[in-house]
Amino acid sequence: MTTTQPKPSSKHAIKGLLPGELAEFFVSIGEPKYRAAQVFKRLYAQQADSFEAMTELPAALRKHLAETAEFRPLELAHLQQSADGTKKFLFRLADGREIETVLIPSESVEEDCAPKRLTICVSTQVGCALNCKFCATASLKMKRNLTAGEIVEQLLQAQHHSDKPITNLVFMGMGEPMLNYDNVMKAVEIFTHPDVQLLGARRITLSTAGMVEGIRKMADENRAIKLALSLHATTDGLRTELMPINKKHSLRELGDALEYYYRKTGSPVTYEYILFEGLNDKDEDARRLQRITRRVPSKVNVIPFHPIDFTNPSGISAQLRPTSADAFHDFIKRLRELDVTVMIRSSSGKDIHAACGQLALSHGVEGA
Ligand code: SF4
């Protein structure tokens, strides 16, 4: 998709500021500091859709804010709805780049044991540098980090398109959240702020491809959000082929970091495991997976692979196929026999390219 390149706004980015920063902004434009707390609540807790809508503020202040502050850091460019109710949003940023966000009615196919949820999967970067071989976002390369405001705004705008409240949030969209750690955590602080309470911390999950420094930082800061690791392989050889980041941080190093995280936070860990035919779906994989995941209390989300239309697949990308339905269920059964806690993730929205690893496919998102 070709996009015109709007000039970045000269107005101050007001979304994504924490209360103290918002107060400083008010002082900088000559407005009373105490108004900042009022505006903070209106932006997030009551989700005002413009400065003009904040009618409890004096008209002169509303006008001043509209002149000096940017209300929306991103615009909805396209919305698609899947047959299963999943919605995919294409958002255009102020610099013309594009990202995708997915709203999923339920993450699990095991409805009987899963509560009703509405989960938002948000992006944290434009593109990604990590080059995982099963992921469409990787083909975009890394363009830039999203600001805290651009991260928060994905939820605010998606909420307008649902009559049910968003109950869960996963940082599993485009980008590696640990490589944009400060902005991601700032967004978390806004979502969970006592004056906002959009989400409880335990309803937020950060999924990493295996950034050991970030895992240890989350542990040291005793972050209350949940942690997931995209594992996808049980040997360093295969994992390095699928996820080049494994060259930097081996499975052993990752296991050590997760143990450190668990000792500090007491939080169990979720492992994400996409099944690829003939590569990671055998009995020995199930046994190795059990050994890897028993180091700390954990569960494993097993995810079906949905093929990606690479233009010129090469190397391992050319070998990626979904495991057959029978082999998929045998693998789950084997894990359960080995006492591994397993959930089947449905990869909702595959008909609109909104499933795991597919973001950036349908609109040719380029990151400009
Ligand atoms: S799977 Fe995640 S970390 Fe890997 S390339 Fe895709 S967006 Fe980046």
Residues whose N, C-alpha, C, O or C-beta is under 5 A from the ligand:
A	BS01	SF4	C128 L130 N131 C132 C135 T137 A138 G173 M174 G175 E176 A209
